[in-house]
Amino acid sequence: MADDQSKRYARSALNAVRGVSAEADASTAGATLCYGQWRRYHLDVGTMFP
């Protein structure tokens, strides 16, 4: 019984970690995309920022 409960707990913890890392990946991709568009815009305008 206790073993079954610990397995269930471990699985839910793993799913929570997966969800957080997937969310982090998505936000990182979004930030990278926004930064790329921002860079392109400034390069087109002719003003370059680091």
N, C-alpha and C positions, 0 to 999 in steps of 0.2 A: 504494500500500500504506500509506504513512505517512498519507496524507490520509484513507483509510478508517478507520485506527486512531484518528486524532484526532476524526473524526466520532463514532465509537463512544464515545470517552472523554467528549466533550461531552454526548452523549445521556445517559450514565449519571450525569454530574454534575448535569445538569438534573433527572433523575428523583430524585436524592438531595435536591436543593433543594426540589422539589415535595413530597416525602415529609415533610421537616422542617417546611415551612410548613403543610402539612395537619395535622400533629401539633400544631403551635403553635396553629392555629385551633381545633382540638378542645379542647385544654386551656384555652384562653381562654374558650371557650363554657362549658365545665364550671365554671370558676371563677366566671364571671358568674352562672350558674344557682345555684350554691351561695350566692353573696353575696346574690342576690335572695331566696332562701328564708330566709337568716339575717336579713335586714332585715325581711321580712314577719313572721317569728316575733317579733322584738323589738318591732315596731310593735303586734302583736296583744297582747303581754304588757303593753305600755304603757311600756316603758323604751326610750328612744331613744338609740342611740349613733351617732356620726358615721361 
